[in-house]
């Protein structure tokens, strides 16, 4: 179990990689030890989780249901439920700095959903959020001073959460009263961070700001930050449950979760939307929605022909859904746009299967609109057919059929 | 028979039985892969079977046939590359060696095609350098489809599990992950895999046309090679091979 790909560095380690009973037992002992250590430390924020839950009208039973679901999210056996519940209560020992760059604040919005807070969202109140431009009361130099305080107090201990892409073209993206560029800001803040978590597709891979022609030369965190453990939690927006899962994993085990080659936690991005889609049977059966509102749409047929990119997209939204499990794009009859994949805006977010899309794939040749694969392919076949027809015509008109005794150079002797 | 007896016409074997079997199995597999591959890319018909979705597998069968065909092509491709080097009948790799003689022959065959057979300065009784290169191109395209196709297949096995063991996805990752980086991600791989199908169709179009053209203009029965394995070769009196 290791963090691989770009962003390797100290701090990342084993994660939840247990497979056998004895490994789970060892992991449980490790988690208990870790929690005892955290419980013995002074909380950074005086938040009492049970009181907070009670004030929001949530019962102990609701909390335990959440602990049970989160245990399953992290692929842990049910015996870990109590540990997960304990870990949630000590999340206020983890200092977090949240910065926002080139984005729409969608990930902050996602975790702050106003339709009634969920436990995932309430945990944001538990985490010791030392700095978050959108949420904090201070602004300008006061906010800057608070950030400096946090950097000094928690040097090497804080988790840096980054939202939004980083423009690398000069003249774009500044924040704070001193007008520091996003690029410099990220480099400075990540230097002393324990780990960097990129939330949302923009922070992970550049997202929509990095879409062709990418005027600000926007990049993801992993393109900039080197030598630090990085976790990408892409999607547009990311699912709050996945962020809480990563932080909880760190609180519980002291390590970052196992990551895939795109540095995404495997517990959330280890399988395709397609594999757990409620419309999968219609895909295999060959039953597709052909146009919005047709007979297929009324019967919840597969949205593949409407451009659903579920077969290429790794994410757990088909299982945990959004907005406290209310629904998700395919559930409302709208195909997946692959928002957790790199370059999704250019390569995935169109309403036809790839073969039917008249847009180019940036990064290949950037040939421009209307030159899709089929257009090129049929063009090539037409050219081949025309070439054959011309050659056949000229052969018929000027060609010479070989005959016995016909003049020509003698063939070489065969040995 | 007079011609043969007089040495002006000789009968030559161009494809042993095993090669002909490979040829037609390859053709059928490529045909099946194209038909099912287009369906996978853009399903062009709806399942009209009066059964619930869970009991019919129209896309499922298309994908299964596509994968069976791909595996057949892949195995034949490996066999073909073996035969290129170690065939007991004929080793096409010899014709690919970049010698001056082969270069001359390559352009002579090309010149024959573009002068509409008014010039024919090579021995048509054996595999010529142009066709050897053309067939090699086919196998390289198929090999490319193998790498890109297996990458598209293995990415769904993210769990690292398979019915034959974890070594299989591991091996596919090792062998094909370069395509992911080379073509800018999975969508790029899908793009080139799909586009290469058109290159293969264009290859087939030229191949069929060229073999028919040779049959008509050379009058040596080239088209019969793929069926009976033999053709005739015309030779001038006194210069024929034994």
Interface residues (C-beta under 8 A of the other chain):
Chain A: X260 X270 X271 X272 X274 X275 X281 X282 X283 X284 X285 X286 X287 X288 X290 X296 X304 X305 X311 X312 X314 X341 X342 X343 X347 X348 X352 X353 X354 X355 X356 X361 X362 X363 X364 X373 X374 X376 X377 X378 X380 X381 X384 X385 X388 X391 X392 X394 X395 X398 X399 X400 X401 X402 X403 X404 X405 X406 X408 X409 X410 X411 X412 X413 X414
Chain B: X3 X8 X9 X38 X41 X42 X43 X45 X46 X47 X53 X54 X55 X56 X57 X58 X59 X60 X62 X113 X116 X117 X118 X119 X120 X121 X122 X123 X124 X125 X126 X155 X156 X158 X159 X183 X184 X185 X186 X187 X188 X190 X191 X192 X194 X195 X197 X198 X199 X201 X202 X205 X206 X209 X213 X216 X217 X218 X219 X220 X233 X234 X235 X236 X237 X239 X241 X242
